[in-house]
Amino acid sequence: MNIKILADSACDLSMDYYNEFDIEMAPLTVHLDDNDYEDGKSIDPKTVYHAMRNGKTPKTSQASPQHFKAIFTSYAEANHPLVYLAFSSQLSGTYQTAKMIEQEVKETYPEAPIHVIDTKCASLGCGLVVLHAAKLAKQGADLETIINSSRACALNMEHIFTVDDLEYLYRGGRVSRTAAFVGSLLKIKPILHVEDGKLIPLEKIRGSKKLFHRMLEIMEERGDDLSNQTIAISHGDDAERAEQLASMIKEKFHVKEVIIDMVGSVIGSHSGPGTIALFFLNNTNFQQPVQEE
């Protein structure tokens, strides 16, 4: 009985990965034009970005308690091991909701092999942790190995990202109105990262040309054994620039695999069109899935 991996839609993995590795999904919610949509299921990120470019401000909310209740109960009844790797608790209440429902289900099924882990990661940073766990599960790894290795992977996951327009971060309360205005005026591009699950400004770069070069410098400073890692890039409806960054990474670090996908509807509602995010490990000294030939 392989261990089941559960992810939420804020990990920004495409459905191809969910299908290939038989991963269960808990969708977060996007509120747009007085309608509610399930991220990753009933709304496309392009729809969100188009709305934002037209001045709309989508809202988001966490995955529903009812969804977690249904999933956790079904696995508890079957006594089937389930590991849920949650989007950062610092950016969403989804993890706390899942923990609450886990405790509720375990009142009825005290021995239920359900485990909820706060990755403190976001977008494809979380996605890489989920893939790591799913590959181990597919190879028949035991529960302790999957939990410990996933925690180590999450702890060592670097998120380096930039946004095209500070206005969207201002709307989401991430930067002040003055910073957004001055940044736009001076064509300042922020570089941010994730620290203990929170978004933290790292540097400000004037002009787009220097931006990717600086992101690669940070990657070189922080990364470990980059040529043997799977690197991920997520983008806010800007595949061309994401491909450009991927080419630079492959050339500089001789990376074998780069995953590129769109920032999903939930995270994209806050970061906006033109976001470029880069994910890699700063330490690879923990149990990795066996590479398939």
N, C-alpha and C positions, 0 to 999 in steps of 0.2 A: 504494500500500500504506500504509494508515493505521497509525500507531504505536499499539501496544497498551499500555494502562495496566493495571497489576496493583496491587491494594490488598489489605490484610489486613483481617480482620473488625473489628479494633479501631478502624477509621475510622468505624464505626457508621452507615454509609449504609444505607438500606433497599434491598431487592432491586430496587425500581422504578428506582433510579439505576443499579445494575449493568446492568440490562437495557436501559435507554434509551441509555446511553453505551457499551455493550458492554465493560464493565470486568470483568477477571478477578479472582477472589477467592481468597486463601489464608486458611483459617479457623484461628484459635487454638482452644485446647481448654479446656473447662470440666469439672472433676471434681466430680460431685455424687452423693451416695448410692451410692458405689462404682461409678459409671458414668462413662464419658468421652463428652463430646458436642462436636460441631463448632459453634463459635460462628457464628451467622448461618445455620446450615443445619439442625442436628438438635436445637437447643434454643431455646426462646423466652425473651427476657429476663424476661417476667412469671413464668415458672416459677422463675427464679433469685431474683427479688424475693420471691415467695411463700415460698420456702424460707428466705430470710434473715429474713423477718419471724417465721418459726417457729423461729428460733434456730440454723439451720444455717449453716455456713461453707463456701461453695463454694471450691474451689481452681482455679487456672488454670495453663496452660502455653503455651509459644510454639507457633507454627505448625511443622509437622513438616518436617524436612529432605527427606523423601521427596516431599512435596508440591512443594516448591521444585525438587527434582531433575527431577520429571516436567514441570513447567511450563517451566523454563529449557531443558531438553533439546529439547522440542518446538519452541520458538521458535528455538533455535540451529540445529537441523536445517533449519528452513524459512528461515533467515537473515532472520527477521521481527523488526524492532525492538520491544523490550519495555522499558518503564520501570516499575520497582516502587517505589512511594512507601510507605515503611515507617513503621509506628507507632514512636514515640520509642524509641531505643536505651536511654534512661535508665529506661524503665518495663518493658521486655521484652527478652529475648534474641533475638527474631524477626529483627531487622535483622542481627545478627551471624551468625545461622544462614544467612540469605539470602546474605550476602557470602561465606561459606565455600563455599556451593554454587555461587555464581556463578564463583568461582575454579576450582572443581573442573570445572565444565562447560566453562570456557574453556581448560582443558588439552587437551580433545578438540577444541573448536571455538574456536580463539584469536581469530577475527574475529567471534564472535557479538555482535550488537548488543544486549546485555543490560546494563541500567543499574540499579543499586540505590541508592536515595537515602534517607537517614535524615531524615525530616521534622522530628523532635524535637517532633512534635505528637501529640495524642491525641483520641479520640472524634471529634466532628464538626469539630474543628479540623483534624485530619488529613483528614476527609471533604471539607472545603471545598478543601483542596489537591488532593485526588484529582479532584474535580469540575472544578476549574480546568484541570488537565492533560487530563482527558478531553474537555472542550469544545474545547481547542486541538487535540487529536488529531483530533477529529471534523471540525474545520474545515481539516484538512490541514496543520497547522503542522509544520515540520521538527523533527528530534530535538534540535538545539541550543536552539531556541526553547522547546520543551517542558521540557527539563531546567533551563535557566537561569530561566525564568519560574516553574516549580514551586518551585525552591529559594528564589527571592525571596518567593513567596507564603508558603511555610512559615516563613521567617525572620521575616516580619512578622505572623504569626498570633497573636492574643491569645486566651488562655483565661482566663476569669473564672468561677469556679464556687463553689458552696457545697454543703454536705451537710446533710441533715436530722438526722442522728444521728452524733455523733463516735465512737460505739462501733465503727462499721464501719471507720473510719480507724485506730482503735486496734488492731482485730483484724489489720489489714493492716500494722501497724507504722509508721503515719504520724504518730500522736500518742501521748503517754504515757497510761497508765491514769489518772493524776491529772487530766490535761487533759481527758480524755474525761468523767470523773466530774463535775468542776467545771463543765465546759461544759454538760453536761446539766442540772445543778442550777440554774445561773444562766440557762438558756435562751440560751446564747451560740452564735451561728451564725458559723462561720469563713468568710472569703472567701479563696480560694486562687487562685493562677495558675500558669502553667507558664513556667519560666525555663530556657533551654538544655535543654529536654526533661525537666526535673525538676519535681515538684509542690512549690511553695513557699507556705507560709502568708503571707497578705498583711495581713489585718486580722481583728479579732473584732468582731462586731456583736451587741449585746444586743437580742433581740426581732426577730421576723420582719418586722414592718411596715417597719422601716428598711432591711431587707436589699436589696430590689430597687431602692430609691431610690439606695442607695450603689453598687450594681452599675452603674446607669445613669450615675452621676457618674464612675465609673472609665472607663466606655465613652466618655464625652464627653471626658475628659482624654486618653485614649490613642488614640481612634479617628481615622481619616482619611477624609474624604469619605463619611461613613456613609450618607447618603441614596442613594448610587449603588452601595452594596455589597450582596452577598447575605450576610445575617446568619444564623447558625445557633444554635439552642438545643437542647440534649439534656437529657433528664430521666429520673430513676429512677422510672418508673411514676407520674408525677404530671403528666399532660397538662394538668390545669386550671391549675396554677401556671405551667407553661410558656407556655400561651396568655395568661395574665395578663401575664407578662413581655413577650411578643411585642407585645401591645397597647400597653403602656407605651413600648416602643421605637419602634413605628410612629408613635405620637402625638408623641413627643418629637423624633425624628430624621427623620421622613417617609421611612422606609425602604420600598423597593418590595417586597423579597422577604425573607421570613424562613422558613428551613427549620426545622421542628420534628420531632425524632425521639427515640426512646427510647435511653438509654444502653444499649449492648449487654451481652450476658451476661458477657463477660470483664471489661470495665471496671466494670460494675455489681457484680460479685462483690467488688470492693474499695471502691467508693464507697457502695454501699447504696441502698435505696429513698429517694425524696425528694430525690435529688441534682438540682440545677439548674445547668446549665453554659451559658455564653454565649461565642460565638466571633465575632471580627471582625478586620479588618486595621488595623494602626496606620500603614501606608504603602501607598498604592495606585499608587505611581509605578513600575510595571513593566508588561510586556505583558499585557494582559487579553484574553480571548476576545471576539470581536465579538458584540455582543448581537443576538439574533434578533428580528426585528420581529413 
